[in-house]
Amino acid sequence: MSNHGTTPRALPLGAAGIGVIAMGMIALVASPAMAETPGRHPHYLHARSDLRTAQLLLRVHDEPNVMAHIHAVDGEVDAAIREIDHAAVLDHKDMDDHPRIDARLDRAGRFRRAMELLANARRDIGMEEDNPRAIGWRDVAFRHIDEAMNQLRRAARDLHMDHLEGF
């Protein structure tokens, strides 16, 4: 049979049906907004950006004894970024970043700026955390940042010694 020319009849939804539709509409409207706003913890975004910038600053070839420490820094920063990403996903943060690098910095300037960025990242993730599931990942990120800072200090000492010895 064809319904051509007839007006479709509305089916009764009842209170439960209206509630389901309302919740679905709220979810559709709220989801994109929640994903795009920094929320209460933009510190993760700042920390991640600082870590990535420090990492990119140090990705320049140097003497082998210095590079051994720089490779360790790179690995620790990668690990810290992964931990921050875990915590940020729980808070629905967008983690896409492409920091700009100051190519005019000399070697010592790169090391100083990288250390400053690592310290800033550590401070940023140390801000108050209200999501208990993110605290564990944050604490692991602290350890990785601390080790990256230790390795960067070792690289700076080796670089200084190379200069004293004329290399």
CYANA upper distance limits for C-alpha pairs under 8 A (distance plus 0.5 A):
 13 LEU  CA     17 GLY  CA      5.42
 13 LEU  CA     18 ILE  CA      6.74
 14 GLY  CA     18 ILE  CA      6.89
 15 ALA  CA     19 GLY  CA      6.64
 16 ALA  CA     20 VAL  CA      6.78
 17 GLY  CA     21 ILE  CA      6.83
 18 ILE  CA     22 ALA  CA      6.58
 19 GLY  CA     23 MET  CA      6.63
 20 VAL  CA     24 GLY  CA      6.68
 21 ILE  CA     25 MET  CA      6.72
 22 ALA  CA     26 ILE  CA      6.72
 23 MET  CA     27 ALA  CA      6.65
 24 GLY  CA     28 LEU  CA      6.73
 25 MET  CA     29 VAL  CA      6.74
 26 ILE  CA     30 ALA  CA      6.38
 27 ALA  CA     31 SER  CA      6.25
 28 LEU  CA     32 PRO  CA      7.96
 29 VAL  CA     33 ALA  CA      7.65
 30 ALA  CA     34 MET  CA      6.52
 31 SER  CA     35 ALA  CA      6.80
 32 PRO  CA     36 GLU  CA      6.82
 33 ALA  CA     37 THR  CA      6.79
 34 MET  CA     39 GLY  CA      8.13
 34 MET  CA     92 HIS  CA      7.48
 35 ALA  CA     92 HIS  CA      5.95
 35 ALA  CA     93 LYS  CA      6.49
 35 ALA  CA     94 ASP  CA      7.04
 36 GLU  CA     93 LYS  CA      7.72
 36 GLU  CA     94 ASP  CA      7.18
 37 THR  CA     93 LYS  CA      8.07
 38 PRO  CA     42 PRO  CA      5.64
 38 PRO  CA     93 LYS  CA      6.87
 41 HIS  CA     45 LEU  CA      8.40
 41 HIS  CA     91 ASP  CA      8.42
 41 HIS  CA    129 GLU  CA      8.35
 42 PRO  CA     46 HIS  CA      6.99
 43 HIS  CA     47 ALA  CA      6.45
 43 HIS  CA    124 ASP  CA      5.46
 43 HIS  CA    125 ILE  CA      6.47
 43 HIS  CA    127 MET  CA      7.73
 44 TYR  CA     48 ARG  CA      6.48
 44 TYR  CA     84 ILE  CA      7.08
 44 TYR  CA     88 ALA  CA      7.01
 44 TYR  CA    124 ASP  CA      7.27
 44 TYR  CA    125 ILE  CA      6.43
 45 LEU  CA     49 SER  CA      6.66
 45 LEU  CA     93 LYS  CA      8.19
 45 LEU  CA     94 ASP  CA      8.49
 45 LEU  CA     95 MET  CA      7.27
 46 HIS  CA     50 ASP  CA      6.59
 46 HIS  CA    121 ALA  CA      7.40
 46 HIS  CA    124 ASP  CA      7.38
 47 ALA  CA     51 LEU  CA      6.61
 47 ALA  CA    120 ASN  CA      7.36
 47 ALA  CA    121 ALA  CA      4.40
 47 ALA  CA    122 ARG  CA      7.50
 47 ALA  CA    124 ASP  CA      6.08
 47 ALA  CA    125 ILE  CA      6.84
 48 ARG  CA     52 ARG  CA      6.64
 48 ARG  CA     81 ILE  CA      6.52
 48 ARG  CA     84 ILE  CA      7.41
 48 ARG  CA     95 MET  CA      8.40
 48 ARG  CA    121 ALA  CA      7.41
 49 SER  CA     53 THR  CA      6.59
 49 SER  CA     97 ASP  CA      7.02
 49 SER  CA     98 HIS  CA      8.27
 49 SER  CA     99 PRO  CA      6.98
 50 ASP  CA     54 ALA  CA      6.62
 50 ASP  CA    117 LEU  CA      5.61
 50 ASP  CA    118 LEU  CA      7.18
 50 ASP  CA    120 ASN  CA      7.55
 50 ASP  CA    121 ALA  CA      6.29
 51 LEU  CA     55 GLN  CA      6.64
 51 LEU  CA     77 VAL  CA      6.85
 51 LEU  CA     81 ILE  CA      7.59
 51 LEU  CA    117 LEU  CA      6.94
 51 LEU  CA    118 LEU  CA      6.47
 51 LEU  CA    121 ALA  CA      6.83
 52 ARG  CA     56 LEU  CA      6.71
 52 ARG  CA     77 VAL  CA      8.11
 52 ARG  CA     81 ILE  CA      8.28
 52 ARG  CA     99 PRO  CA      7.60
 53 THR  CA     57 LEU  CA      6.65
 53 THR  CA     99 PRO  CA      6.24
 53 THR  CA    100 ARG  CA      7.70
 53 THR  CA    101 ILE  CA      7.16
 53 THR  CA    114 ALA  CA      8.02
 53 THR  CA    117 LEU  CA      7.96
 54 ALA  CA     58 LEU  CA      6.98
 54 ALA  CA    113 ARG  CA      7.71
 54 ALA  CA    114 ALA  CA      4.80
 54 ALA  CA    115 MET  CA      7.92
 54 ALA  CA    117 LEU  CA      6.39
 54 ALA  CA    118 LEU  CA      7.27
 55 GLN  CA     59 ARG  CA      7.07
 55 GLN  CA     73 VAL  CA      8.27
 55 GLN  CA     74 ASP  CA      6.46
 55 GLN  CA     77 VAL  CA      7.27
 55 GLN  CA    114 ALA  CA      7.84
 56 LEU  CA    101 ILE  CA      7.69
 57 LEU  CA    101 ILE  CA      7.05
 57 LEU  CA    102 ASP  CA      8.39
 57 LEU  CA    110 ARG  CA      6.43
 57 LEU  CA    111 PHE  CA      8.41
 57 LEU  CA    114 ALA  CA      7.10
 58 LEU  CA     70 ILE  CA      7.36
 58 LEU  CA     74 ASP  CA      8.46
 58 LEU  CA    110 ARG  CA      7.29
 58 LEU  CA    111 PHE  CA      7.75
 58 LEU  CA    114 ALA  CA      7.79
 61 HIS  CA     67 MET  CA      7.69
 62 ASP  CA     66 VAL  CA      6.82
 62 ASP  CA     67 MET  CA      6.33
 63 GLU  CA     67 MET  CA      6.52
 63 GLU  CA    159 LEU  CA      8.44
 64 PRO  CA     68 ALA  CA      6.67
 65 ASN  CA     69 HIS  CA      7.71
 65 ASN  CA    155 ALA  CA      8.16
 65 ASN  CA    158 ASP  CA      7.32
 66 VAL  CA     70 ILE  CA      6.84
 66 VAL  CA    154 ARG  CA      8.44
 66 VAL  CA    155 ALA  CA      5.29
 66 VAL  CA    156 ALA  CA      8.00
 66 VAL  CA    158 ASP  CA      6.37
 66 VAL  CA    159 LEU  CA      6.68
 67 MET  CA     71 HIS  CA      6.39
 67 MET  CA    155 ALA  CA      7.87
 68 ALA  CA     72 ALA  CA      7.03
 68 ALA  CA    155 ALA  CA      8.40
 69 HIS  CA     73 VAL  CA      6.71
 69 HIS  CA    151 GLN  CA      5.80
 69 HIS  CA    152 LEU  CA      7.02
 69 HIS  CA    154 ARG  CA      7.11
 69 HIS  CA    155 ALA  CA      5.77
 70 ILE  CA     74 ASP  CA      6.63
 70 ILE  CA    151 GLN  CA      7.46
 70 ILE  CA    152 LEU  CA      7.02
 70 ILE  CA    155 ALA  CA      7.00
 71 HIS  CA     75 GLY  CA      6.79
 72 ALA  CA     76 GLU  CA      6.73
 72 ALA  CA    148 ALA  CA      7.50
 72 ALA  CA    151 GLN  CA      7.01
 73 VAL  CA     77 VAL  CA      6.56
 73 VAL  CA    147 GLU  CA      7.94
 73 VAL  CA    148 ALA  CA      4.89
 73 VAL  CA    149 MET  CA      7.80
 73 VAL  CA    151 GLN  CA      6.21
 73 VAL  CA    152 LEU  CA      6.80
 74 ASP  CA     78 ASP  CA      6.65
 74 ASP  CA    148 ALA  CA      7.95
 75 GLY  CA     79 ALA  CA      6.73
 76 GLU  CA     80 ALA  CA      6.64
 76 GLU  CA    144 HIS  CA      5.53
 76 GLU  CA    145 ILE  CA      7.06
 76 GLU  CA    147 GLU  CA      7.17
 76 GLU  CA    148 ALA  CA      5.85
 77 VAL  CA     81 ILE  CA      6.59
 77 VAL  CA    144 HIS  CA      7.06
 77 VAL  CA    145 ILE  CA      6.83
 77 VAL  CA    148 ALA  CA      6.83
 78 ASP  CA     82 ARG  CA      6.77
 79 ALA  CA     83 GLU  CA      6.86
 79 ALA  CA    141 ALA  CA      7.71
 79 ALA  CA    144 HIS  CA      6.96
 80 ALA  CA     84 ILE  CA      6.69
 80 ALA  CA    140 VAL  CA      7.79
 80 ALA  CA    141 ALA  CA      4.83
 80 ALA  CA    142 PHE  CA      7.83
 80 ALA  CA    144 HIS  CA      5.79
 80 ALA  CA    145 ILE  CA      6.73
 81 ILE  CA     85 ASP  CA      6.50
 81 ILE  CA    141 ALA  CA      7.82
 82 ARG  CA     86 HIS  CA      6.81
 83 GLU  CA     87 ALA  CA      6.92
 83 GLU  CA    137 TRP  CA      5.66
 83 GLU  CA    138 ARG  CA      7.09
 83 GLU  CA    140 VAL  CA      7.29
 83 GLU  CA    141 ALA  CA      6.01
 84 ILE  CA     88 ALA  CA      6.41
 84 ILE  CA    137 TRP  CA      7.19
 84 ILE  CA    138 ARG  CA      6.89
 84 ILE  CA    141 ALA  CA      7.04
 85 ASP  CA     89 VAL  CA      6.47
 85 ASP  CA     95 MET  CA      7.50
 86 HIS  CA     90 LEU  CA      7.18
 86 HIS  CA    134 ALA  CA      8.04
 86 HIS  CA    137 TRP  CA      7.28
 87 ALA  CA     91 ASP  CA      7.28
 87 ALA  CA    133 ARG  CA      8.00
 87 ALA  CA    134 ALA  CA      5.06
 87 ALA  CA    135 ILE  CA      8.17
 87 ALA  CA    137 TRP  CA      6.47
 87 ALA  CA    138 ARG  CA      7.31
 88 ALA  CA     92 HIS  CA      6.64
 88 ALA  CA     93 LYS  CA      5.75
 88 ALA  CA     94 ASP  CA      8.33
 88 ALA  CA     95 MET  CA      8.15
 88 ALA  CA    134 ALA  CA      8.18
 89 VAL  CA     93 LYS  CA      6.28
 89 VAL  CA     94 ASP  CA      8.34
 90 LEU  CA    133 ARG  CA      8.13
 90 LEU  CA    134 ALA  CA      7.46
 91 ASP  CA    131 ASN  CA      8.30
105 LEU  CA    109 GLY  CA      5.69
105 LEU  CA    110 ARG  CA      6.14
106 ASP  CA    110 ARG  CA      6.56
107 ARG  CA    111 PHE  CA      6.83
108 ALA  CA    112 ARG  CA      6.66
108 ALA  CA    156 ALA  CA      8.41
109 GLY  CA    113 ARG  CA      6.49
110 ARG  CA    114 ALA  CA      6.43
111 PHE  CA    115 MET  CA      6.64
111 PHE  CA    152 LEU  CA      7.88
111 PHE  CA    156 ALA  CA      7.60
112 ARG  CA    116 GLU  CA      6.70
113 ARG  CA    117 LEU  CA      6.65
114 ALA  CA    118 LEU  CA      6.67
115 MET  CA    119 ALA  CA      6.69
115 MET  CA    149 MET  CA      7.04
115 MET  CA    152 LEU  CA      7.79
116 GLU  CA    120 ASN  CA      6.65
117 LEU  CA    121 ALA  CA      6.59
118 LEU  CA    122 ARG  CA      6.71
118 LEU  CA    145 ILE  CA      7.09
118 LEU  CA    148 ALA  CA      8.43
118 LEU  CA    149 MET  CA      7.36
119 ALA  CA    123 ARG  CA      6.72
120 ASN  CA    124 ASP  CA      6.56
121 ALA  CA    125 ILE  CA      6.77
122 ARG  CA    126 GLY  CA      6.70
122 ARG  CA    142 PHE  CA      6.90
122 ARG  CA    145 ILE  CA      7.20
123 ARG  CA    127 MET  CA      7.37
125 ILE  CA    138 ARG  CA      7.22
125 ILE  CA    142 PHE  CA      8.43
126 GLY  CA    138 ARG  CA      8.45
129 GLU  CA    134 ALA  CA      8.05
129 GLU  CA    135 ILE  CA      7.37
131 ASN  CA    135 ILE  CA      7.44
132 PRO  CA    136 GLY  CA      8.28
133 ARG  CA    137 TRP  CA      8.34
134 ALA  CA    138 ARG  CA      6.60
135 ILE  CA    139 ASP  CA      6.64
136 GLY  CA    140 VAL  CA      6.94
137 TRP  CA    141 ALA  CA      6.66
138 ARG  CA    142 PHE  CA      6.78
139 ASP  CA    143 ARG  CA      7.12
140 VAL  CA    144 HIS  CA      6.97
141 ALA  CA    145 ILE  CA      6.62
142 PHE  CA    146 ASP  CA      6.59
143 ARG  CA    147 GLU  CA      6.72
144 HIS  CA    148 ALA  CA      6.61
145 ILE  CA    149 MET  CA      6.67
146 ASP  CA    150 ASN  CA      6.79
147 GLU  CA    151 GLN  CA      6.66
148 ALA  CA    152 LEU  CA      6.60
149 MET  CA    153 ARG  CA      6.73
150 ASN  CA    154 ARG  CA      6.91
151 GLN  CA    155 ALA  CA      6.69
152 LEU  CA    156 ALA  CA      6.64
153 ARG  CA    157 ARG  CA      6.72
154 ARG  CA    158 ASP  CA      6.69
155 ALA  CA    159 LEU  CA      6.57
156 ALA  CA    160 HIS  CA      6.58
157 ARG  CA    161 MET  CA      6.67
158 ASP  CA    162 ASP  CA      6.63
159 LEU  CA    163 HIS  CA      6.84
160 HIS  CA    164 LEU  CA      6.81
161 MET  CA    165 GLU  CA      6.68
162 ASP  CA    166 GLY  CA      6.70
162 ASP  CA    167 PHE  CA      5.57
163 HIS  CA    167 PHE  CA      5.86
